[in-house]
Amino acid sequence: MSYQGSYSGGPGGYIDAKYTEVIEAQPQLRSRKLHLLPRSASAMVGEVMEEAMVLATHDRCLALLAKAGMEHTAALSMMELQFSSMTPQGAHRYSEIVDAYTQKAADKVRRW
């Protein structure tokens, strides 16, 4: 995904925004700022940040699981078509195998 804007650094004024991760530039500065807060507030900020990191990691894992399931389902579906054209008598079996995999993959994503 690209966005056009006034940014002049990219070719044609486009910024490639396929994946962006926010990385804290100076963690020691953040920890110094937390020391300026009362201990209870500092602890609460730390807990909120930790929870946010856990949620972000969980979301990233869920997306990877879903992506893998979709890619494998697409590959199996293409194989199903190819095998069905080579051996039409096995078409219903190929379909059952792909459907079973697809259902299990979807169940894993739902349970995650």
C-alpha positions in Angstrom: 0.0 0.0 0.0 1.4 3.4 -1.0 0.3 6.8 -0.1 0.9 9.9 -2.2 1.7 13.1 -0.3 4.1 16.0 -0.1 7.0 13.7 1.1 9.8 14.4 -1.3 12.1 11.6 -0.2 10.5 8.8 -2.1 10.3 8.3 -5.8 7.3 10.2 -7.3 6.3 11.4 -3.8 5.1 8.0 -2.7 5.7 6.4 0.7 5.7 2.7 0.9 3.7 1.7 4.0 3.4 -2.0 3.8 4.7 -2.6 7.3 5.6 -0.1 10.0 6.6 -0.9 13.5 7.0 1.8 16.1 10.2 1.4 18.0 11.1 3.4 21.0 14.1 5.5 20.2 15.5 6.0 23.7 14.2 3.6 26.3 16.5 5.1 28.9 14.7 8.4 28.5 11.3 6.8 29.0 12.5 5.2 32.2 13.8 8.5 33.5 10.5 10.1 32.8 8.7 7.3 34.7 10.8 8.1 37.7 9.3 11.6 37.8 5.9 10.0 38.4 4.7 8.7 41.7 5.5 5.0 42.1 1.9 3.9 41.7 1.5 5.8 38.5 4.8 4.6 37.2 3.8 1.0 38.0 0.5 1.5 36.3 2.1 2.9 33.1 4.5 0.0 33.1 1.6 -2.5 33.4 -0.3 -0.8 30.6 2.7 -0.8 28.3 3.4 -4.5 29.1 -0.3 -5.4 28.4 -0.2 -3.5 25.1 3.0 -5.4 24.0 1.3 -8.7 24.9 -1.8 -7.8 22.9 0.3 -6.6 19.9 2.2 -9.9 20.0 -1.0 -11.9 20.2 -2.5 -10.0 17.3 0.7 -10.5 15.2 0.5 -14.3 15.9 -3.1 -14.5 15.0 -2.5 -12.7 11.7 0.4 -15.1 10.9 -1.8 -18.1 11.7 -4.6 -16.8 9.5 -2.2 -15.9 6.7 -0.7 -19.4 6.7 -4.1 -21.0 6.7 -5.2 -18.9 3.8 -2.1 -19.6 1.8 -2.3 -23.4 2.5 -6.0 -23.4 1.6 -5.3 -21.7 -1.7 -2.5 -24.1 -2.5 -4.6 -27.1 -1.6 -7.5 -25.8 -3.7 -5.3 -25.4 -6.7 -4.0 -28.9 -6.2 -7.6 -30.1 -5.9 -8.5 -28.6 -9.3 -5.4 -30.1 -10.9 -5.9 -33.6 -9.5 -9.6 -33.5 -10.3 -8.8 -32.8 -13.9 -6.3 -35.6 -14.1 -8.4 -38.1 -12.2 -12.1 -37.1 -12.1 -13.1 -40.2 -10.2 -11.2 -38.9 -7.1 -12.7 -35.3 -7.2 -15.0 -35.8 -4.3 -12.2 -37.2 -2.2 -9.9 -34.3 -3.0 -12.7 -31.9 -2.1 -13.3 -33.6 1.2 -9.6 -33.3 2.1 -9.4 -29.6 1.2 -12.7 -28.9 3.0 -11.5 -30.8 6.2 -8.2 -28.8 6.2 -10.0 -25.5 5.6 -12.4 -26.2 8.5 -9.6 -27.2 10.9 -7.6 -24.1 10.0 -10.6 -21.8 10.5 -11.3 -23.5 13.9 -7.7 -22.8 15.0 -8.0 -19.1 14.1 -11.4 -18.9 15.9 -9.9 -20.6 19.0 -6.8 -18.4 19.1 
